[in-house]
């Protein structure tokens, strides 16, 4: 007996999204239920296959749930893209940041883009606050911290460092000047 209120949508990754009224679920190509269709209220969804999670869209925003329908990250973003097994790239307005699966902001949405994480690093682009037409490229580590791309010892007390195409000076004790 049919129970779905809409035609199943092929997610083109081995799964179908099925809807029953305002709630949605996931069924694989073998007709096995991956996520029950009675728990998660959403308009559309997709699967994060690598991390076994559901990215769902509700009230004009994306969030993340587990396969039981428990919401892990509340819907609040224009876009969500997996970045690591515990962290997602998230977009608010036109800026990107990082959010972990505990629904905690790791990096605020301040970057024009954050690239894929490769060998523990990702390229990011940061726009100048005063001169919006100027963009700086830099690197983020796997924890979302901006890292130095160049350093130069100035003397026995100070080191110059480059981060996002700008230079700074810090003491050898690590204090920024």
HELIX and SHEET records of a PDB file:
SHEET    1   A 4 UNK A   9  UNK A  10  0                                        
SHEET    2   A 4 UNK A  15  UNK A  20 -1                                        
SHEET    3   A 4 UNK A  23  UNK A  28 -1                                        
SHEET    4   A 4 UNK A  33  UNK A  41 -1                                        
SHEET    1   B 4 UNK A  44  UNK A  48  0                                        
SHEET    2   B 4 UNK A  53  UNK A  58 -1                                        
SHEET    3   B 4 UNK A  61  UNK A  65 -1                                        
SHEET    4   B 4 UNK A  71  UNK A  77 -1                                        
SHEET    1   C 7 UNK A  79  UNK A  82  0                                        
SHEET    2   C 7 UNK A  87  UNK A  92 -1                                        
SHEET    3   C 7 UNK A  95  UNK A 100 -1                                        
SHEET    4   C 7 UNK A 105  UNK A 114 -1                                        
SHEET    5   C 7 UNK A 121  UNK A 127 -1                                        
SHEET    6   C 7 UNK A 135  UNK A 141 -1                                        
SHEET    7   C 7 UNK A 146  UNK A 147 -1                                        
SHEET    1   D 3 UNK A 150  UNK A 153  0                                        
SHEET    2   D 3 UNK A 158  UNK A 163 -1                                        
SHEET    3   D 3 UNK A 166  UNK A 171 -1                                        
END                                                                             
